[in-house]
């Protein structure tokens, strides 16, 4: 599990400040992985980060781990179930207010269709805080951008997201038309926890697109638009639907 060691001269990929010397920040928080799940030879994706940024995402990452592993689609993935049982349930038991804080006042009962086509009429659902998930996604995109391209996201760039979208993200025609070559694909361990594809834009220098999935079930699309592409980014992103349909990943 040895990775690159960063120096203080390496700028933080999140804010540009001098980074904290050491192994850097895990782009994909280790909490997403069950204990002992890493395969032989696994090397985590780490990037240079300052001391402040290395810590400031912890609360949002914990929130994302809880809400994503509680998602009914992810509950069909053994890795997500293991993380939920190992990391989430003990915390709920120790702190009765923790579950209430995550659920808030948005608890309700809804009908859902599972990936195998079964309708569950009494599924318990909660309303999540999308901004907290988006902060984690933005952090991941910034880290992956540095990891793949060897440079931070351009200063002043805009990062747009679609979470839980109604497209087959790894087969999306729109995604593949956006990038200028066959997208690069990365599988973390065996892909059961996280995988992604990425590519730079065909006609927008510095722009890139990222399709990601947590636990083979929770899809995210993200785009990086450098300064000066405001109109094109609005026109493109608004063509992508917001709602994800079971079975489309």
C-alpha positions as CSV (number, residue, x, y, z in Angstrom):
1,X,0.0,0.0,0.0
2,X,2.9,2.3,-0.5
3,X,2.3,5.4,-2.5
4,X,4.1,8.6,-3.5
5,X,5.4,10.8,-0.7
6,X,4.7,14.5,-1.3
7,X,6.7,17.6,-0.3
8,X,5.7,21.0,1.0
9,X,6.6,22.4,-2.4
10,X,3.8,20.4,-4.0
11,X,0.7,22.7,-3.9
12,X,-2.5,21.5,-2.4
13,X,-4.8,20.3,-5.2
14,X,-7.8,21.7,-3.4
15,X,-6.8,25.2,-2.5
16,X,-3.3,25.8,-3.9
17,X,-1.6,26.4,-0.5
18,X,1.7,24.6,0.3
19,X,0.9,21.0,1.1
20,X,1.6,19.0,4.2
21,X,4.6,16.8,3.7
22,X,3.8,13.1,3.7
23,X,1.6,10.6,1.8
24,X,-1.1,13.1,1.0
25,X,-4.8,12.9,1.1
26,X,-6.8,9.9,0.0
27,X,-9.0,10.9,-2.9
28,X,-11.4,8.1,-2.2
29,X,-11.8,8.0,1.5
30,X,-10.7,4.8,3.1
31,X,-14.0,4.6,4.9
32,X,-15.7,3.6,1.6
33,X,-13.8,0.3,1.7
34,X,-14.7,-2.6,4.0
35,X,-11.9,-3.8,6.4
36,X,-9.5,-6.1,4.6
37,X,-11.1,-5.6,1.2
38,X,-8.0,-4.3,-0.6
39,X,-6.4,-6.7,-3.1
40,X,-2.7,-7.5,-3.1
41,X,-0.7,-4.7,-4.6
42,X,-3.4,-2.1,-4.0
43,X,-2.0,1.5,-4.0
44,X,-4.5,4.2,-2.9
45,X,-4.9,7.3,-5.0
46,X,-3.4,10.1,-2.9
47,X,-2.7,13.7,-3.8
48,X,-0.8,16.6,-2.1
49,X,-3.0,18.5,0.3
50,X,-2.5,21.1,3.0
51,X,-3.2,20.3,6.6
52,X,-6.5,22.2,6.6
53,X,-7.9,20.5,3.4
54,X,-6.6,17.1,4.6
55,X,-9.1,17.4,7.5
56,X,-12.0,19.6,6.3
57,X,-13.7,17.0,4.2
58,X,-13.9,14.3,6.9
59,X,-17.4,15.2,8.2
60,X,-18.9,15.3,4.7
61,X,-17.1,12.1,3.7
62,X,-18.6,10.4,6.7
63,X,-22.0,11.7,5.7
64,X,-21.5,10.5,2.2
65,X,-20.5,7.0,3.3
66,X,-23.6,6.7,5.5
67,X,-26.1,8.0,2.9
68,X,-24.6,6.1,0.0
69,X,-24.3,2.8,1.8
70,X,-27.9,3.2,3.1
71,X,-29.1,3.7,-0.5
72,X,-31.4,0.8,-1.4
73,X,-29.5,0.1,-4.6
74,X,-26.2,-0.1,-2.8
75,X,-27.6,-2.5,-0.3
76,X,-27.4,-5.2,-3.0
77,X,-23.6,-4.8,-3.1
78,X,-21.8,-6.9,-0.4
79,X,-19.1,-4.2,-0.1
80,X,-21.6,-1.5,0.7
81,X,-23.4,-3.8,3.2
82,X,-20.1,-4.6,4.9
83,X,-19.2,-0.9,5.2
84,X,-22.7,-0.1,6.5
85,X,-22.5,-2.9,9.1
86,X,-18.9,-2.1,10.1
87,X,-18.9,1.7,10.1
88,X,-22.4,3.0,10.3
89,X,-24.4,0.7,12.6
90,X,-21.9,0.8,15.5
91,X,-22.0,4.6,15.3
92,X,-25.8,4.6,15.4
93,X,-25.7,2.3,18.4
94,X,-23.2,4.5,20.3
95,X,-24.9,7.7,19.5
96,X,-28.7,7.7,19.3
97,X,-28.7,11.2,17.9
98,X,-26.4,10.4,15.0
99,X,-29.0,8.6,12.9
100,X,-31.5,11.3,13.6
101,X,-29.0,13.9,12.5
102,X,-28.4,12.1,9.2
103,X,-32.1,11.4,8.5
104,X,-33.2,14.8,9.7
105,X,-37.0,15.4,9.3
106,X,-37.2,13.9,5.9
107,X,-38.1,10.3,6.7
108,X,-40.9,8.8,4.6
109,X,-42.2,5.6,3.0
110,X,-42.0,5.2,-0.8
111,X,-42.3,2.5,-3.5
112,X,-39.1,1.5,-5.2
113,X,-38.1,-0.9,-8.0
114,X,-35.1,-3.0,-7.3
115,X,-32.4,-3.8,-9.9
116,X,-34.0,-7.2,-10.4
117,X,-37.4,-5.6,-11.1
118,X,-39.2,-6.3,-7.7
119,X,-41.5,-3.5,-6.5
120,X,-41.1,-2.7,-2.8
121,X,-44.1,-0.7,-1.6
122,X,-42.9,0.2,1.9
123,X,-39.3,1.2,1.5
124,X,-38.1,3.6,4.1
125,X,-36.6,6.7,2.5
126,X,-34.9,9.8,3.7
127,X,-34.2,13.2,2.2
128,X,-30.5,13.8,1.9
129,X,-28.5,17.0,1.8
130,X,-27.2,17.0,-1.8
131,X,-24.7,19.8,-1.1
132,X,-22.7,17.6,1.3
133,X,-22.5,14.8,-1.3
134,X,-21.5,17.4,-4.0
135,X,-18.7,18.6,-1.8
136,X,-17.3,15.1,-1.6
137,X,-17.8,14.6,-5.4
138,X,-16.0,17.9,-6.1
139,X,-13.1,16.8,-3.9
140,X,-12.9,13.5,-5.7
141,X,-13.0,15.2,-9.1
142,X,-10.2,17.6,-8.1
143,X,-8.1,14.7,-6.8
144,X,-8.7,12.5,-9.8
145,X,-7.9,15.4,-12.2
146,X,-4.5,15.9,-10.6
147,X,-3.9,12.1,-10.5
148,X,-4.7,11.6,-14.2
149,X,-3.5,14.8,-15.8
150,X,-0.7,15.7,-13.4
151,X,-2.1,19.2,-12.8
152,X,-4.7,20.8,-10.6
153,X,-8.1,21.9,-11.8
154,X,-7.5,25.3,-13.4
155,X,-8.1,28.2,-11.1
156,X,-11.5,29.7,-11.6
157,X,-12.9,26.6,-13.2
158,X,-16.4,25.4,-12.6
159,X,-17.3,21.9,-11.7
160,X,-20.8,20.7,-12.5
161,X,-22.5,17.5,-11.3
162,X,-25.4,15.2,-12.0
163,X,-26.0,12.7,-9.1
164,X,-28.4,9.8,-9.6
165,X,-28.9,10.4,-13.3
166,X,-31.1,8.8,-15.8
167,X,-28.4,7.6,-18.2
168,X,-26.1,4.6,-18.5
169,X,-23.1,6.6,-17.4
170,X,-20.5,4.2,-18.7
171,X,-22.2,3.9,-22.1
172,X,-23.4,7.5,-22.4
173,X,-23.2,8.7,-26.0
174,X,-23.2,12.3,-24.7
175,X,-20.2,11.6,-22.5
176,X,-18.2,10.0,-25.3
177,X,-19.1,12.8,-27.7
178,X,-17.8,15.3,-25.2
179,X,-14.3,13.8,-24.8
180,X,-11.7,13.8,-27.5
181,X,-10.7,10.1,-27.4
182,X,-11.6,6.8,-26.0
183,X,-12.1,7.6,-22.3
184,X,-9.6,6.3,-19.8
185,X,-11.1,3.8,-17.3
186,X,-9.9,3.0,-13.8
187,X,-11.1,0.3,-11.5
188,X,-10.2,0.7,-7.8
189,X,-9.4,-2.8,-6.5
190,X,-12.0,-4.9,-8.4
191,X,-14.4,-2.1,-9.0
192,X,-16.9,-3.2,-6.4
193,X,-16.4,0.0,-4.3
194,X,-15.5,2.6,-7.0
195,X,-14.7,2.9,-10.7
196,X,-14.6,5.8,-13.1
197,X,-14.0,6.8,-16.7
198,X,-12.7,10.2,-17.8
199,X,-11.6,12.3,-20.8
200,X,-10.8,15.8,-21.9
201,X,-13.2,17.7,-24.1
202,X,-13.0,17.6,-27.9
203,X,-13.4,21.4,-28.5
204,X,-12.9,23.0,-25.1
205,X,-9.3,23.0,-24.0
206,X,-8.9,22.3,-20.3
207,X,-12.5,20.9,-20.0
208,X,-13.0,17.3,-18.9
209,X,-15.8,14.9,-18.0
210,X,-15.9,12.2,-15.3
211,X,-18.3,9.3,-14.9
212,X,-18.1,7.5,-11.5
213,X,-20.0,4.8,-9.7
214,X,-20.0,3.9,-6.0
215,X,-20.7,0.2,-5.3
216,X,-21.7,-0.4,-8.9
217,X,-25.0,1.3,-8.2
218,X,-24.6,5.0,-7.2
219,X,-23.8,7.0,-10.4
220,X,-22.3,10.4,-10.7
221,X,-21.4,12.5,-13.8
222,X,-19.1,15.6,-13.4
223,X,-17.7,18.1,-15.8
224,X,-14.8,20.5,-15.3
225,X,-15.2,23.7,-17.3
226,X,-12.3,26.2,-17.3
227,X,-13.0,30.0,-17.1
228,X,-14.7,31.4,-20.2
229,X,-17.0,28.5,-21.0
230,X,-20.0,29.5,-18.9
231,X,-22.5,29.4,-21.8
232,X,-21.3,26.2,-23.3
233,X,-21.4,24.5,-19.9
234,X,-24.9,25.5,-19.2
235,X,-26.1,24.4,-22.6
236,X,-24.4,21.0,-22.3
237,X,-25.2,20.2,-18.7
238,X,-28.8,21.0,-19.0
239,X,-29.2,18.3,-21.7
240,X,-28.4,15.7,-19.0
241,X,-31.5,14.5,-17.0
242,X,-31.5,14.7,-13.2
243,X,-33.3,11.5,-12.2
244,X,-31.7,8.1,-12.2
245,X,-33.7,5.0,-13.2
246,X,-32.9,1.6,-11.6
247,X,-31.0,-0.7,-14.0
248,X,-29.5,2.2,-16.0
249,X,-26.0,2.0,-14.6
